Amino acid sequence: MSDPVQNTRTLPGAVLLDKDGTLLDDVPYNVDPDRMRLARGAAAALRELGGLGVPLVVVTNQPGVAHGYHAEADLLPVRERLGAIFAEHGATLAGFYYCPHHPQGKVPAYTRACLCRKPMPGLLLQAARALHFALGRSWMIGDILNDVEAGHRAGCGTVLVDCGNETEWELSPTRQAHYVVPTLDAAARIVAARMRTCGTVPAAAPAMQTVAP
């Protein structure tokens, strides 16, 4: 049964963004706010998306908690720094949702398979319920096909930022992005245009459409 949030026509859409490798340069397991740097095209993307007036949400796997590299509480300064970065570029961070689990973790409380670790859609569903937006009007943007799959499972439109972080390319119908672009600002322009003109995502994702910058 589909989630009711997905099909509520009166709710707005949102833009869901992966963090590491998409929005920020990928520094593995980093929780130091001073090491957080916007990825290529991210500043322009935030300015573009910030003008849409829809919730902007970060959804991210953070298995460093399960592996014991840092505590879950260490993600609070990360969320605060993200909020400041958004504000610096004319956008508002509406929500920060993370999965601290991993099936092969070392910390027992976080070592398990779960529904929130992408490619599962749990983080997206959680955000939609809490922030009251329609997933069927929303877009998921990420740098690997697990992000794409999570978006499809939740009923979102999907954009893959093909910046070299996806290396396995294990394709299936749920791992076919609606659009493939080289930078986050290119993704933002597509999403902004779609949301301004039609408000809904494509009915299906055929072969991935690669868009030049």
N, C-alpha and C positions, 0 to 999 in steps of 0.2 A: 504494500500500500504506500502511495506517495505521501510525502510529508505535506500537511496542509499549508505550511508557510510557503511552499513552492508554488502553489496555485492561487494564492490570494491576489486577486486582480487589483485590489485597492491599495496594496502596499507598494512602496517604492522598491527599486532595485538597489544593489550595492556593488562596490568593486572590492574584491578580495585579492590580496596580494601576498605572495610568498615573501619571506624575509631574506634569507641568506642566498645570495647568488642572483636574486631578482631585484629586490629593492636595495640591498646592501651588497658591497663586496663580500665574497664568501670567505670568512675567517672561521675555520672550524671550531665549534664549541665556544665561541667568544661570548663572554658576558661583561666585558669591560667597555663601558660607554665611550671611552676615549678612543677606542679602536674601531668604532662603527663609522663607516664611510659609505656614502651613497654610491651605488653602481652607476655605470655609464647610462646616461639618459634619465636617471631617476629624478633629478631635480626638476627638469622640464615636465616629466610625467606627473609629479605631484602638483605642479602649477596647473596643468591641464585638468587633472582629475578633481582638484580642489574646487574648480569652478562649476562642477556638475551639481553640487548641492545634494549629493547622495552619500550614504555612509561609506567610508573608506576603512577597510578592516585588514589587519595583518593576521594571517593564519600560518603557523610554522611548526614543524617538527623540531623538538629540542631534546634529543636523546641523551645529551650530555648529563642530564639529571639521572636517568636510569643507569648510565655508565659510571656515575660517581665522580664526574669531572667537576661538577659544581652543584650547589644546592638549588632547589626550586625557587627559593627566596631571591637568589641572585638574578632572576629574570625581571624582578621589579624595576631595577635601574635601567634595564634594557628597554622596557616599556616606556619609562619616563623619557629616556633619550629619544626614542622614536617619536613620541608626541612632540617633543621640542623640534625635531628635524622637520616633521610635517608642518608645524606652525611657521618655521623659518621660510617655507616655500608656499605659503598661502593655502595650506590644507589643514584638515582636522582629522586626527586619528580617532575613529569612533570606537574601535575595539582591537584588542590584542589577545589572540587565542592561540595557545600552544599545547602541544602534546609532549609530556615529559617521559613517555614510556618507550620501551624497546624490548622485543622478545628475548634478546640476548644480553640484557642489562646485568649489572652487578649489584644494584641496590634492590633488595627484594620487593619493597613497596611499589616500585616502578617497573619491575620486570614482568611484562606480560604482553600478549597480543591484545589489541584494543580497537575500538571503532573510531578513535580520534586521530590515530597516526595516518597521515596521508600515505597511500592513495585512498584510504577510507574517508568518508565524507563527514565524520563526526564533528570536526571543528567548524565546518561550514554550517551544518545544521544547528549547532549550538549558537553560533553568532546570529543566525537568522532569527532564531526564537528570542534571543535576548535583546536584539536591536530592532526587531520588527521590520524586516525587509523580506521581499519575495525572492527566493532563489531563482525562480523562473524568469526574473527580470535582471539577474545579476551576472557578473563576469568574474571568473577566476583567472588570474595571471600568474604564471610561474615559469621557472627555468628548466624543469625536468618533467617527464611524462607522468610521474606520480602526482604532480600538481594538476595536470590535465585530467587524469583519471578521477581525482577527488572532485574536481569541478563537474565532470559529467555525472558522477554518481549522485551529486547533489542537485542536478538539473540546471546548472549554470552554463553560460557561454564560456568558452575557453580560449586563451591566447598563450602560446608557448613563446617565451623569449629565448631564442636559440643562440645562446652566447657561448656554447661549448661545454656547458655543464652536464647536458644529457649525453651519455656515452654509450648506453646499451641499446637504445632504440627498440625496445620490445613493444611492438605495436599490436593493438587490438582495437575493436570498435570504440571502447571507452578511453583509449589512449590516442585518439585522433583529434588534435586541436582544431578548432574552427579557423584559427589563423596562426601563422608562424612568422615571427618578426625578429630582427637582430637586436633590438634595444627596447628598454621599457618605455621610452617616450613614444616610439612607434606603436607599441601596444596601447598606450593611453589615448593616442589619437583615434585609433580604430574604435576602442570602447566608447570614447566620448561621442563619436559620430553616431554609433549604433544607438546609444542611450538617448541621444537628443532627437533622433529621427523616428525610431520605431518602438523603443522602450522594452522590447522583448528580445530574447536570444533566438538564434536560428533553430528551426525545428529539429534539425539533425546535423551532425558533423560528417560530411563526406570526406574525401581525400583532403588532407591538410592543405590549406591555401597559404602559400608563402608570399609575404608582402614585402616589397623593397622598403628601405628606410625613407 
